[in-house]
Amino acid sequence: MSVWKGLLLRIGEASPDYGTSSDFKEHIETCFGVLRRELEHSAHDVLQFLVQCAEQLPHKIPLYSTVIGLLNLENEDFIRKVVEKTHNNFQDALDTGNCNKIRILMRFLTAMMCSKVLHPSSLVIVFETLLSSAATTVDEDKGNPSWQSRADFYITCILSCLPWGGAELIEQVPGEIERVMVGVEAYLSIRKHVSDTGLSFFEDDDDSAKVSADKDFLEDLWGRIQVLSSNGWKLDSVILSSYLLVPRPHLSFEAQLVNGKSHEFGPISCPDQPELPSAVSNITYGKQKHDAESIYPQRIRRLNIFPSNKTEDMEPMDRFIVEEYLLDVLFFLNGCRKECASYMAGLPVPFRYEYLMAETIFSQLLLLPQPPFRPTYYTLVIMDLCKALPGAFPGVVAGAVRALFEKIADLDMECRTRLILWFSHHLSNFQFIWPWEEWSYVLDLSKWAPQRVFVQEVLEREVRLSYWEKVKQSIESAPGLEQLLPPKGTPNFKFSVEESMEGNEQHALSAELRNLVKGRASAREVILWIEESLFPVHGMEVTLSVVAQTLLDIGSKSFTHLITVLERYGQVIAKLCADQDKQVMLITEIDSYWKNNAQMTALAIDRMMGYRLLSNLAIVRWVFSPENVEQFHLSDRSWEILRNAVGKTYNRVCDLRKEILSMKKNIVSAEEAAATAKAELVAAESKLSLVDGEPVLGENPMRLKRLKSYAEKAKEEEVSVRESLEAKEALLARALDEFEALFISLYKNFLNVLMERLPEASKVATLQGLKSSHADSMSVDLEESSAMEVDNENGKSKSQLNGAGTSNTYNVGENEQWCLSTLGYLKAFSRQYASEIWPHMEKLDAEVITENVHPLIQKAIYCGLRRSTDGL
């Protein structure tokens, strides 16, 4: 890497590039000196890399803008190009809805204004352009209020710039910035309050009183900005070693920077919001609102894990700024986790921010509907932070786990699943060490209590990441928890040698099939053997059992063995299980064979679905079979299989869309190539050339022949790509129909099982009412006979004698917990695949979500889809 690139990348850091110096002023002077000389040789490269650094290392923007300000004194033309490139990038980001780029470039513009590179009025014009677009969008008459999320995003961008440049703006253009603030206040008065319905971490039953009382993110930010404004736009409370929470290095060079030319930024334009359809309905409005929120999502939803006294030293704006730094580092350094952890651990912040850092990371890990990156990324960052801050962060993470564990009964089901996967993965990187004795009291809880189920699922996932004996050893401090460990993952083969009996014909048939496979018989030979020797004599049930169990046993040694068996003998299974009923029977056999190993059950079913041996509809039918329904609140086993099936169906749709998009680009290229070849051929044919001294129309015959061949091949290529595109579009249409059928079936199955178990709507219409219904029914019994059974000798309850903590009771009944869990999963599925469900809302309303549906079912679906629940 070039020296000047290293200096730009490492500016502000304790880096060998800057020797022993850690003073930001010296860093800026060194970097400026090297760049000034480099501009003579590679100005274009410097321009590209400098803007790229500002966009992808936003926590260093004040430093980069100061360097740019100093360069402006030496080379105004170069800085004009920097401003023009920033303008082009900003306009592109607005046109494409690139939220992170819009937000970061606005901060960059603000910092350049502070360094006298950009005229303050130009920045105000940018603010007013965004403000005007936002106000028009939420206008009931002229705009499209369903796109309020974009309007809110624009206002958030304006407000989030002010900690970086509010003081300079109020000093240089006080009237103009005051006009912007008045406009923001007017916007806030006409916009609708945004609730977190369907996206909150905890199930709060979407209490309308609570929702209206709580500030949404924009309202909260506006309050923090007002406090900052009342303090004169200063963050003096956070000075540390010449650093501010918002670094202001330009102040050290102010005497020089004032001599530079302030450039104009140029006009920008915001994209028009889509027009509302002519017939506006709850569905059309909701679909457009969902589309807008998908493009302009809220960046963070605060997860308040710790008591407020852990962050009481922070000013109102401090939290927002530190969150911005942390989120920027998480986003832009996602490809280098160790660097990410290093930056996060070394922020120039004068107060302890480990608790805020943990809350921010967990808020991203558990963010709904999905986190910005794969959950594994956050696992690795937390792990690296624990190693980087061994004296502080591990204890904070442990505290976060304990706090979330206390609230696990109220945690959203999707968040609960992610927390289980993260925690088990995290412990596997730290030798599975955890004070399990703290949670040993869960053994005294009902088997359906969320805390008990959480511990059980964490242990099951740990076994997948290690082995049974190792996990058992890790819970020696709480030996009673061994009963929550999963069974040892050995197969349950019906026709094993140990279980065989003399004369048992099915065992003999299984052995015969095994010999055929060992002898490398082809799939066709096995099918003939089944048709001649097995099926006519024993019928379908025995045939399917023998074939499925034997092939699974042959493939049980490893995942690779399973794949090999399915590739060689998948035709045999496909022949036997041609319809949905047989496929359900096959899944039952898989579940029976791997009843001691949930992971292998899920893998086998997933692979068979991948080979089209099992349909998603058959998997849905099996998951909602009576024996599985009884386990919905006790285990994640069935839900994991269902998640895999729906996810694989969705991924097929996504893959086909990507392929079609790529093919459309290929068609454009093929059309251009064909047009070019045709033009060259026409031009060659129209030329006059001399042959034997006589003028002849057309070039050399050999060249004409070659050009004609090129033109024909180019046309054939174009036709071929178009045919491939038509085939892919047909596959996509089929995949979309399949997805629609899947969700219709899924919703109907959810509806059937929930309607059987939910109390009457007249008695229970809210989740809180559902939770308390069991306690209400038990109140009379509790009055007549104390549930504590006090020991007469020492006055202690039995639960206390058993060493349980204070949280050793769970007052929700089994049926109520089953309903809560199933409703939670219904909401999670609706939320995760909302983009594919919204186009079919009319059909769902007509066939599934009818007037007779229990309001709790309707609310779960509507919350997941972020559809209005008014009147429910």
Disulfide bonds with the S-S distance in Angstrom:
none
